Amino acid sequence: MLVAGAAFWVLGVCTAGANNSVEWQTLGNQVNADGKPYYVQRFTVKADEPFDRLAFCMFKRSMETVNPQDTLIEILPGYFAVASPRFASVAAGDTVVIDVITKGAMRNISYSPDGFHLVKDGKVVKVSANRLPITSFKQQWATTDGRDGMIYGPAAFEMNDSLRSQLRPAPYMQIPTPKKVTLAGSRMIAKPVLVTAKADDPRHDYYRVDITGDTAVIYTNSTHPQAVKNMLQRRLDESADASGRVPAAVIEDWADLPYRGFMYDVARNFNDKESVKSVLSLMARYGLNVFHFHLGDDEAWRVEMPSLPELTQVGARRGYTMTDDAPFLKQIYSGDGDPNSTDTPANGFYTVADFIEILQYADSLGITVIPEFDTPGHSRAAIRAMEHRYRTTGDASLRLIHDGDTSKYSSAQAYHDNTLNPALEGPYKFWGIVMDDVIKMYEQAGLEKPVIHIGGDEVPAHVWDGSDVAVKFMKEKGMTHQRDLHAYFVERVARLAADRGLKIAGWQEIALDHSPEYDAAVLPVVAAVNSWTNAGSKSSKMAGLGYPIILSNVDYLYFDQTPTTHPEEPGLVWGGIVDEFRPLHATLDNIFSKDKNLQSRVAGVTGTIFAETVRSHGMIERYLLPRLLGLAERGHNTSATISDEEYFGALTGEMARWAAEGREFYLRQPGIRLSNGKIEMNEPYGAGEIRYTLDGSQPTAQSTLYTGPFDPGTATQVKARLYYGPAWSVTSILDIK
């Protein structure tokens, strides 16, 4: 059963002993007497000494322990602990098995637990952790009613055969494909020296260049001519023959959209500044020019604010605690229970110097940075940080909530305490200070004032029902719905921005279903609205009102969604399957209105990675590549350009470069089939190594190399993976009857 835990926070951290470990596995999907699916999670704990609790993170699901002595505690939605008197009798090297019945079916590895640690006398005991492969046996991913998302070897073989493309981009036609390339016959010349000059043309990032001599002048209207020069240099490098000579040509190009962006969430799980700079370099390579930097959310605040040091002192650290009065946040998604650990994505932030370095690096690449701090929902980290400030300084002027609020609600991420109260003055003083600190950092970086993204999305229903302050405020203002209070908040924050010479951006909720008076007040301050649902009518409605729409459709452009139904493939599933082709297919006609007048009001497109399932920079690259190429193509050309076959050939050609750079990227799984008594395998790229096993074990980079068809002998199962540089695929399985 679920019970509330005692209120205390961790006073210290014990280091892991040699035998402190947790091994997790699922015992397989089942159905209960009512026909409802469930599965049993087994935690096998090996400890040096007695302990009090096993704690772990996992997407919230209904759970109960099998052993009646064990008690399951919800510390935070998504953060749990199991307590039991059984743990008190553990001796060095003993093993304790904890079984937890979990509602629903396990179909995807990203929905398994993480962030394991033990707790002893209120102190964290770090452990080594191991999750057994979900591909160990079929019941782990398939359900008894026949639902099975596994992509088996024969299906993968057929898909790979259909995908493989020998096509590679023609000279200068690398993604994003330019509008006009005129080759001078077969004439080849030495690579010219590139210089830039101004061009007077109204089209976005227009340039024209004549590649016929030792020097090529790039005539461009871009505010970042170096970015155009870098893009053209890439086209030259990738179009050169073996001797380094390039085709003589005239190129004329421009982008259909001024805003070609990527949103990188570091609030849910952190990656350092070098990771950010690496992502920025990829963006620039493929012609993206807006970096939407998701820095503040429920789970963390990731950039230093000199005027409000608590935002990172509290809001950038997560660990084990049973109370909200701790000087750090409760753990979520990942971590080891220690708020001071430096080797976990739970903790970390960018100093002022780090952030300035990121801003300047982005600017050198022709990329504008839009920082986001999500409010009034998605504000748990800021709320807890300001409450800590209030407790330690007595300053109540920056509180974002008030005592006595009995509102009961659940956010999209199941939080019950993540929304600030717009009826208070604290949120507006808070936002003014944040804006001023951000402006100073941009000034120190030598850059113009930024657009600041205020979020504005997913405010839960009934969020202020129990706030007497909000109820009174709404009555005084003549508000009839809490949506009006939300609108009031956005309008006031927009006014704070306007007073400072800033523009704001927000998610679609800031532009949907408001009054004409609201639109008249807010719209002039809004630089961008991210339309994220897959309902095109909402985007069209906002565009019709005049809001600058940034198409961010979840079912085409959320790269944190899984690319396949394979249970081993990381990623979320709520928005549908987003494979490498979905961004390419995100033409205006596919994801927006076909009304050309409305299409002209679309300001941009952006790809998105929310980081609930991210644990490393390598995972960011796996989510980003190769989908980034489809995004780049659609940001540059809003109508269909290249075919799927040309696109697959182009991204296949890019993979060699990514592998040489040591980047991770998504690989499709190898195919396996039995034909004429022989095992045959294939892959769609014409590159990489297929490694396989015949004993049911998980393939690794050291497993047997596939070199051609072979007799399986007495083997009853073949498993294989594709490896290419640091990249790897999920496991393919062929059962031999």
C-alpha positions in Angstrom: 0.0 0.0 0.0 1.0 3.7 -0.3 1.7 5.7 2.8 3.2 9.0 3.6 6.8 9.0 4.8 8.2 10.7 7.8 9.6 14.2 7.3 13.3 14.3 7.3 16.1 15.1 4.8 19.4 13.5 4.2 22.1 14.6 6.5 24.9 12.7 4.8 25.9 10.2 2.2 27.5 6.8 2.8 29.8 5.6 0.0 28.9 2.3 -1.7 30.5 -0.8 -0.4 31.7 -3.7 -2.6 28.4 -5.5 -2.2 25.9 -2.7 -2.4 24.0 -3.3 -5.6 20.5 -3.4 -7.1 19.5 -5.6 -10.0 16.2 -5.0 -11.7 14.1 -7.0 -14.1 10.5 -7.5 -15.0 9.0 -11.0 -14.6 6.8 -10.5 -17.6 3.4 -9.1 -18.6 0.4 -10.8 -17.2 -3.3 -10.2 -16.7 -5.3 -10.3 -13.5 -8.7 -12.0 -12.8 -10.4 -8.9 -14.3 -8.4 -9.1 -17.5 -6.3 -6.0 -16.6 -2.6 -6.1 -17.5 0.1 -5.9 -14.9 3.7 -7.0 -14.5 5.9 -7.7 -11.5 9.1 -5.8 -11.1 11.8 -7.6 -9.2 14.5 -5.7 -7.3 17.3 -7.8 -6.0 19.3 -5.9 -3.4 22.7 -7.0 -2.2 24.0 -5.0 0.8 26.9 -4.8 3.1 24.8 -4.1 6.1 21.2 -3.5 7.2 19.3 -0.6 5.5 15.9 1.1 5.9 14.7 1.7 2.3 15.3 1.1 -1.3 14.6 4.2 -3.3 14.1 4.6 -7.1 12.7 6.8 -9.8 10.1 5.6 -12.4 7.3 7.2 -14.4 4.3 7.1 -12.1 2.1 4.0 -12.2 -0.1 2.3 -9.6 2.1 -0.2 -7.7 1.8 -2.4 -4.6 4.3 -4.8 -3.0 3.9 -8.5 -3.1 5.3 -9.2 0.3 2.9 -7.8 3.0 5.9 -6.8 5.2 7.0 -4.4 2.5 5.6 -0.8 2.2 5.7 1.3 -0.9 6.1 5.0 -0.3 5.5 7.7 -2.9 8.0 10.4 -2.1 7.1 12.4 -5.2 5.1 11.4 -8.3 7.9 9.5 -10.1 10.1 8.9 -7.0 9.4 6.0 -4.7 10.8 4.0 -1.8 10.2 0.6 -0.4 10.6 0.1 3.4 10.5 -3.2 5.2 11.5 -4.7 8.6 13.1 -7.4 6.4 15.9 -5.0 5.6 17.0 -4.6 9.2 18.3 -8.2 9.4 20.5 -8.0 6.4 24.1 -9.2 6.9 27.1 -8.5 4.7 26.6 -10.1 1.3 22.9 -11.0 1.9 20.4 -10.7 -0.9 16.9 -9.3 -0.5 14.3 -9.8 -3.2 11.6 -7.1 -3.5 8.7 -7.8 -5.9 6.4 -5.0 -6.9 3.1 -5.5 -8.8 2.8 -2.7 -11.4 -0.4 -1.8 -13.2 -0.3 -1.8 -17.0 2.1 -3.4 -19.4 5.8 -3.0 -19.8 6.5 -2.4 -23.4 9.4 0.1 -23.5 12.7 0.2 -21.6 12.3 3.9 -20.9 9.4 3.1 -18.5 11.7 1.0 -16.3 13.1 2.4 -13.0 16.3 4.3 -12.6 18.1 6.4 -9.9 18.5 3.5 -7.4 19.9 4.0 -4.0 19.5 2.7 -0.4 18.8 4.7 2.7 20.2 4.0 6.1 19.4 6.2 9.2 18.4 9.0 6.8 21.6 8.8 4.9 22.0 7.7 1.3 23.9 4.6 0.5 25.1 4.6 -3.1 24.8 1.4 -5.1 25.8 -0.1 -8.4 22.8 -0.8 -10.5 22.0 -3.2 -13.3 18.9 -3.6 -15.4 18.5 -6.9 -17.1 17.7 -6.7 -20.8 14.1 -6.4 -21.7 14.8 -8.7 -24.6 15.6 -11.7 -22.4 12.3 -13.4 -23.0 9.1 -12.6 -24.9 6.8 -12.1 -21.9 8.8 -9.2 -20.8 7.6 -7.1 -23.7 4.6 -8.9 -25.3 1.2 -9.1 -23.6 -1.0 -12.1 -23.2 -3.7 -10.6 -25.4 -1.3 -10.7 -28.4 0.0 -7.1 -28.4 3.6 -7.2 -29.3 5.7 -4.2 -30.4 8.8 -6.2 -31.1 10.2 -5.8 -34.6 11.4 -9.3 -35.3 14.3 -10.2 -37.6 12.3 -11.1 -40.8 10.3 -7.9 -40.7 13.5 -5.9 -40.2 15.2 -7.7 -43.1 12.3 -6.8 -45.4 12.4 -3.1 -44.2 16.1 -2.9 -44.6 15.9 -4.1 -48.2 13.3 -1.5 -49.0 15.3 1.3 -47.4 18.8 0.9 -48.7 19.6 3.6 -51.1 22.7 4.1 -53.3 21.7 7.7 -53.9 23.9 10.4 -52.6 23.4 14.2 -52.9 24.5 15.7 -56.2 27.3 18.4 -55.9 26.2 21.2 -53.6 22.9 19.5 -52.9 23.5 18.4 -49.3 20.8 18.9 -46.8 19.3 21.4 -46.5 18.9 21.4 -50.2 19.5 24.7 -51.9 17.0 26.3 -54.2 19.1 26.7 -57.3 22.4 25.0 -58.4 23.6 25.5 -62.0 26.7 23.4 -62.8 29.1 24.6 -65.5 29.0 21.3 -67.3 31.8 19.0 -66.1 34.3 21.7 -65.4 36.3 21.1 -62.2 38.3 23.8 -60.3 40.3 24.1 -57.2 38.3 25.1 -54.1 38.0 28.8 -54.1 38.7 31.1 -51.2 35.3 32.3 -49.9 34.6 35.9 -49.1 31.3 37.6 -48.2 29.7 40.8 -49.5 26.3 42.4 -48.8 23.3 41.6 -51.0 20.0 43.4 -51.1 17.3 40.7 -51.2 14.2 40.3 -49.0 14.4 36.5 -48.7 15.6 34.9 -45.5 19.3 34.2 -45.3 19.6 34.8 -49.0 23.0 34.2 -50.8 24.3 33.9 -54.3 27.8 32.7 -55.2 29.6 32.1 -58.5 32.2 29.2 -58.0 34.3 29.6 -61.1 37.7 31.0 -60.0 40.2 31.2 -57.2 38.0 33.5 -55.2 34.2 33.2 -54.7 32.2 36.1 -53.5 29.1 35.2 -51.5 26.6 37.9 -51.8 24.3 37.6 -48.8 21.8 39.5 -46.7 22.3 37.4 -43.7 23.0 39.1 -40.4 25.5 36.3 -39.8 27.4 36.0 -43.0 30.0 33.8 -41.4 27.2 31.2 -40.9 26.4 31.3 -44.6 30.1 31.0 -45.4 30.5 28.0 -43.1 27.5 26.3 -44.8 28.9 26.9 -48.2 32.3 25.6 -47.1 30.6 22.4 -46.0 29.0 22.1 -49.5 32.4 22.6 -51.1 34.1 20.1 -48.9 31.5 17.4 -49.4 31.3 18.0 -53.2 35.1 17.7 -53.8 36.5 14.8 -55.8 39.4 12.7 -54.6 41.9 15.4 -55.7 40.1 18.1 -53.8 38.6 19.8 -56.8 35.0 21.0 -57.0 32.5 21.5 -59.8 32.2 25.0 -61.2 28.7 26.2 -60.4 26.4 29.1 -59.6 24.4 28.7 -56.4 21.5 30.8 -55.3 19.7 29.9 -52.1 17.5 31.2 -49.3 15.5 29.8 -46.4 11.7 29.7 -46.5 11.5 30.3 -42.7 13.4 32.8 -40.6 13.1 30.7 -37.5 14.7 27.2 -37.9 15.1 25.9 -34.4 15.9 23.2 -31.9 14.7 23.0 -28.3 17.1 21.4 -25.8 15.7 20.5 -22.4 18.4 20.4 -19.6 15.9 20.9 -16.7 14.7 17.3 -16.6 18.3 15.9 -16.9 21.4 18.0 -17.2 24.2 18.0 -19.8 27.2 20.3 -19.5 28.2 23.3 -21.6 30.4 21.2 -23.9 27.4 19.1 -24.7 25.4 22.2 -25.5 28.2 23.5 -27.7 28.4 20.2 -29.5 24.7 20.4 -30.3 25.1 24.0 -31.4 27.8 22.9 -33.9 25.4 20.3 -35.4 22.6 22.9 -35.7 24.9 25.3 -37.5 26.1 22.5 -39.8 22.6 21.9 -41.1 21.4 25.5 -41.2 19.4 25.8 -38.0 19.6 29.3 -36.4 17.5 29.4 -33.2 18.4 27.5 -30.0 15.4 27.2 -27.7 17.2 26.5 -24.3 14.8 24.9 -21.8 16.4 25.9 -18.6 13.7 26.1 -15.9 11.0 23.5 -15.2 9.5 21.5 -12.4 12.6 19.4 -12.0 15.4 22.0 -12.0 16.6 25.5 -12.7 19.8 25.2 -14.6 21.4 28.7 -15.0 22.9 30.8 -12.3 20.9 34.0 -11.4 23.3 36.2 -9.4 20.4 38.1 -7.8 18.6 34.9 -6.8 21.3 32.3 -5.9 18.7 29.9 -4.4 17.5 29.1 -7.9 20.6 27.0 -8.5 21.6 26.3 -4.9 18.3 24.6 -4.4 16.8 24.2 -7.8 19.8 22.6 -9.6 20.3 19.8 -7.0 18.2 16.7 -6.5 18.5 14.0 -3.9 16.8 11.8 -1.3 14.5 13.7 1.1 11.1 13.2 2.5 10.3 16.8 3.0 10.1 19.9 0.8 12.1 21.9 3.4 15.4 20.4 2.3 17.9 22.7 0.6 17.6 20.7 -2.6 14.8 19.1 -4.7 13.5 15.6 -4.4 15.0 13.3 -6.9 13.2 12.5 -10.1 14.1 10.6 -13.3 17.7 9.9 -12.4 20.4 10.3 -9.8 22.0 8.5 -6.9 20.2 10.2 -4.0 23.1 12.6 -3.4 22.3 16.3 -4.2 26.1 16.9 -4.4 27.0 14.2 -6.9 28.7 15.5 -10.0 28.5 12.4 -12.1 24.7 12.2 -12.5 22.4 14.2 -14.8 20.2 15.0 -11.8 22.5 17.7 -10.7 24.3 20.6 -12.3 23.8 24.2 -13.7 25.6 26.7 -15.9 27.4 29.5 -14.1 27.2 33.0 -15.5 30.5 32.4 -17.2 29.3 29.2 -18.7 26.1 30.7 -20.0 28.0 33.7 -21.5 30.4 31.3 -23.2 27.4 29.4 -24.7 25.8 32.6 -25.9 29.0 33.8 -27.6 29.6 30.4 -29.1 26.1 30.3 -30.5 26.4 33.8 -31.9 29.7 32.9 -33.6 27.7 30.2 -35.5 24.8 32.5 -36.4 22.5 31.0 -33.8 20.2 33.0 -31.5 19.6 31.6 -28.0 16.1 31.9 -26.5 16.2 30.9 -22.8 13.0 29.4 -21.4 11.8 29.4 -17.8 8.4 27.7 -17.7 5.6 29.4 -15.7 3.0 29.6 -14.2 2.8 25.8 -14.4 6.0 23.7 -14.6 7.4 25.9 -11.8 8.1 23.5 -9.0 11.9 24.1 -8.9 11.4 27.9 -8.7 8.7 27.5 -6.1 10.8 25.3 -3.8 13.9 27.6 -4.3 11.9 30.7 -3.3 10.3 28.9 -0.3 13.9 28.1 0.8 14.8 31.7 0.4 11.8 32.7 2.6 12.6 30.2 5.3 16.3 31.2 5.5 16.0 35.0 5.0 12.4 35.9 6.2 11.9 37.7 2.9 8.3 36.9 1.8 8.2 39.3 -1.1 9.4 36.6 -3.6 7.2 33.8 -2.5 5.4 32.2 -5.5 2.7 30.4 -3.3 1.1 31.2 0.0 0.2 29.4 3.2 -3.2 27.9 3.5 -3.7 27.1 -0.2 -5.7 23.8 -0.2 -6.0 23.5 -4.0 -6.0 19.9 -5.2 -4.8 19.3 -8.8 -2.6 17.0 -10.9 -0.4 18.3 -13.6 0.4 16.5 -16.9 3.4 15.0 -15.1 1.3 14.2 -12.0 2.7 16.9 -9.7 0.3 18.4 -7.2 2.4 21.5 -6.2 4.1 22.8 -9.4 2.1 26.0 -10.2 2.8 29.5 -8.9 -0.1 31.8 -7.9 -0.7 34.7 -10.2 -2.8 36.5 -7.6 0.3 37.2 -5.6 2.8 39.9 -6.3 5.8 37.6 -5.7 5.7 36.0 -9.2 6.0 39.4 -10.9 8.8 40.6 -8.7 10.5 37.3 -9.3 10.1 37.6 -13.1 11.4 41.2 -13.1 14.6 40.0 -11.3 15.1 37.1 -13.6 14.7 39.3 -16.7 17.2 41.8 -15.4 19.8 39.1 -14.6 19.3 37.5 -18.1 19.6 40.9 -19.8 22.9 41.5 -17.9 24.3 38.2 -19.1 23.4 39.0 -22.7 25.0 42.4 -22.3 28.2 40.8 -20.9 28.2 38.5 -23.9 28.1 41.5 -26.2 24.7 40.6 -27.6 21.3 42.3 -28.0 18.5 41.8 -25.5 17.0 38.3 -25.9 13.6 36.9 -26.5 12.6 35.2 -23.3 10.4 32.1 -23.4 8.0 32.1 -20.4 6.4 28.7 -21.1 2.8 29.2 -20.2 1.7 25.6 -20.9 -0.1 22.8 -19.2 -1.7 24.7 -16.2 -3.8 22.0 -14.5 -7.5 22.3 -13.9 -8.7 23.4 -10.5 -5.2 24.7 -9.7 -6.3 27.7 -7.6 -9.6 26.4 -6.3 -8.3 26.3 -2.7 -6.5 29.6 -2.7 -8.6 32.2 -0.9 -6.1 34.8 -2.3 -6.9 33.7 -5.9 -10.6 33.5 -5.3 -10.8 37.0 -3.9 -8.5 38.4 -6.6 -10.6 36.9 -9.4 -13.8 38.3 -7.8 -12.3 41.7 -7.6 -11.2 41.6 -11.2 -14.5 40.2 -12.5 -12.9 36.9 -13.6 -15.2 34.0 -14.2 -12.8 31.2 -15.0 -9.2 30.3 -13.8 -8.2 30.6 -17.5 -8.7 34.3 -16.9 -6.2 34.3 -14.1 -3.7 32.5 -16.3 -4.2 35.1 -19.0 -3.7 37.9 -16.4 -0.4 36.3 -15.5 0.8 36.1 -19.1 -0.3 39.7 -19.8 1.6 41.1 -16.7 4.7 39.2 -17.6 4.5 40.5 -21.1 4.2 44.0 -19.7 7.3 43.4 -17.6 9.2 42.3 -20.7 8.0 45.2 -22.8 9.1 47.7 -20.1 12.6 46.2 -20.5 12.6 46.3 -24.2 12.2 42.5 -24.4 9.9 40.2 -26.5 8.5 37.0 -25.1 7.8 33.5 -26.5 5.5 30.8 -25.2 3.8 27.5 -25.8 0.5 27.6 -27.6 -1.5 28.1 -24.5 -0.5 31.7 -24.3 -2.3 32.4 -27.6 -5.3 30.1 -27.5 -8.9 31.0 -26.5 -8.3 34.4 -25.0 -10.3 37.6 -25.3 -9.7 40.2 -28.0 -8.5 42.6 -25.3 -5.9 40.1 -24.2 -4.7 39.5 -27.7 -4.4 43.2 -28.3 -2.3 43.6 -25.2 -0.1 40.5 -25.5 0.4 40.0 -29.2 2.7 43.0 -29.9 5.1 41.6 -27.3 5.1 38.0 -28.6 8.0 37.0 -30.8 7.1 33.3 -31.1 4.4 30.8 -30.1 5.3 27.1 -30.2 2.3 25.1 -31.5 3.0 21.6 -30.1 -0.2 19.6 -30.5 -1.0 17.7 -33.6 -4.3 19.5 -34.2 -3.6 21.8 -37.1 -6.7 23.8 -36.5 -5.2 25.3 -33.3 -2.1 26.5 -35.2 -4.3 28.0 -37.9 -6.5 29.8 -35.4 -3.4 31.4 -33.7 -1.9 32.3 -37.1 -5.2 33.9 -38.1 -5.0 36.1 -35.0 -1.6 37.2 -36.1 0.6 35.3 -33.6 4.0 34.2 -35.1 3.7 30.5 -35.2 6.6 28.1 -34.6 5.4 24.6 -35.7 6.6 22.1 -33.0 4.1 19.3 -33.7 4.7 16.4 -31.3 3.8 13.7 -33.9 6.5 15.0 -36.3 9.0 17.0 -34.4 9.4 15.7 -30.9 12.6 13.8 -31.1 12.2 12.3 -27.6 9.4 10.1 -28.9 10.5 6.6 -29.8 11.3 6.0 -33.5 10.0 2.4 -33.4 7.8 0.1 -31.3 10.8 -2.0 -30.5 10.7 -2.5 -26.6 14.5 -1.9 -26.3 14.4 1.5 -28.2 14.5 4.4 -25.7 11.9 7.2 -26.0 8.4 8.2 -25.0 5.3 7.0 -26.7 2.5 9.4 -25.9 3.0 11.5 -29.1 3.3 8.5 -31.5 6.2 7.1 -33.4 8.7 9.7 -34.7 11.2 8.0 -36.9 13.8 9.6 -39.1 11.3 10.2 -41.9 8.7 12.1 -39.8 10.5 15.4 -39.7 11.1 15.2 -43.5 7.4 14.8 -44.0 6.6 17.9 -41.8 5.7 20.1 -44.8 3.3 22.9 -44.2 0.6 21.1 -46.2 1.0 18.0 -43.9 1.2 19.7 -40.5 -0.6 23.0 -41.0 -3.4 24.5 -43.0 -3.2 24.3 -46.8 -4.4 28.0 -46.9 -1.5 29.8 -48.5 -2.4 33.1 -46.7 -2.2 31.3 -43.3 1.0 29.5 -44.3 2.6 32.9 -45.0 2.2 33.7 -41.3 4.2 30.7 -40.1 7.4 32.1 -38.7 9.3 28.9 -38.1 9.7 25.3 -37.2 11.5 23.6 -34.3 12.5 20.1 -33.3 12.2 19.3 -29.6 13.9 17.0 -27.1 12.4 16.9 -23.6 14.9 15.1 -21.4 12.9 12.8 -19.1 14.6 9.8 -20.7 17.9 11.4 -21.4 20.9 10.2 -19.3 23.9 11.4 -21.3 25.1 13.6 -24.2 25.2 10.4 -26.3 21.5 9.9 -25.8 20.9 13.5 -27.0 22.8 12.7 -30.2 20.9 9.4 -30.6 17.6 11.3 -30.5 18.9 14.1 -32.6 20.7 12.2 -35.4 19.6 11.6 -38.1 16.2 13.3 -37.4 18.0 16.7 -37.4 18.4 16.4 -41.2 14.7 16.2 -41.8 14.1 19.2 -39.5 16.7 21.2 -41.4 15.2 20.3 -44.7 11.8 21.4 -43.7 13.0 24.6 -42.0 14.8 25.6 -45.2 12.1 24.3 -47.6 8.6 24.2 -46.4 7.3 22.2 -49.3 8.3 18.7 -50.4 11.8 18.6 -52.0 13.6 15.3 -52.0 12.2 11.8 -51.9 12.4 9.4 -49.0 15.0 7.5 -51.0 17.2 10.6 -51.6 16.8 11.5 -48.0 17.9 8.1 -46.7 20.9 8.2 -49.0 21.8 11.6 -47.8 21.7 10.7 -44.1 23.5 7.4 -44.8 26.3 9.5 -46.4 26.4 11.7 -43.3 26.8 8.8 -40.9 30.5 8.2 -41.8 31.2 11.7 -40.7 29.3 11.3 -37.4 31.1 8.0 -36.7 34.5 9.6 -37.4 33.6 12.4 -35.0 32.8 9.9 -32.3 29.1 10.9 -32.3 26.3 8.5 -31.4 23.3 8.3 -33.7 20.2 6.2 -34.3 20.7 3.0 -36.3 18.0 0.8 -37.6 18.3 -2.8 -36.4 19.7 -5.6 -38.6 17.4 -7.9 -40.4 17.6 -11.7 -39.8 15.9 -14.4 -41.8 16.2 -18.1 -42.4 16.5 -18.9 -46.1 17.2 -22.3 -47.6 18.5 -23.5 -44.2 20.9 -20.6 -43.9 20.8 -17.6 -41.6 21.0 -14.3 -43.6 21.4 -10.9 -42.1 21.3 -7.4 -43.6 21.4 -3.7 -42.7 20.1 -0.7 -44.6 23.2 1.5 -44.8 25.9 -0.6 -46.4 28.2 0.2 -43.4 28.8 -0.9 -39.9 29.2 -4.4 -38.4 26.5 -6.9 -37.5 27.4 -8.9 -34.4 25.3 -11.9 -33.3 24.8 -14.6 -30.8 23.3 -18.1 -31.0 22.9 -18.9 -27.3 20.2 -16.4 -26.4 22.6 -13.9 -24.8 22.6 -10.2 -25.7 24.9 -9.3 -28.6 27.8 -6.9 -27.9 30.4 -5.3 -30.0 32.6 -8.3 -29.2 30.1 -10.9 -30.4 30.7 -12.9 -33.5 30.9 -10.8 -36.7 28.4 -11.6 -39.5 30.3 -12.2 -42.7 27.8 -14.1 -44.8 25.0 -16.7 -44.7 25.7 -19.6 -42.3 24.1 -22.8 -41.0 22.6 -22.2 -37.5 23.2 -25.8 -36.4 21.2 -26.6 -33.3 20.6 -23.0 -32.3 16.9 -22.1 -31.6 17.4 -18.3 -31.5 19.6 -15.8 -33.2 20.1 -12.3 -31.8 21.9 -9.5 -33.6 22.9 -5.8 -33.3 24.4 -3.3 -35.8 27.4 -1.3 -34.7 28.8 1.7 -36.5 31.5 3.7 -34.8 30.1 4.5 -31.3 26.5 4.0 -32.5 24.5 0.8 -32.0 21.1 -0.6 -32.8 18.5 -2.4 -30.7 18.5 -6.1 -30.8 17.0 -8.2 -33.6 15.6 -11.6 -32.8 14.9 -14.6 -34.9 13.3 -17.7 -33.3 14.1 -20.9 -35.2 11.5 -23.5 -34.9 
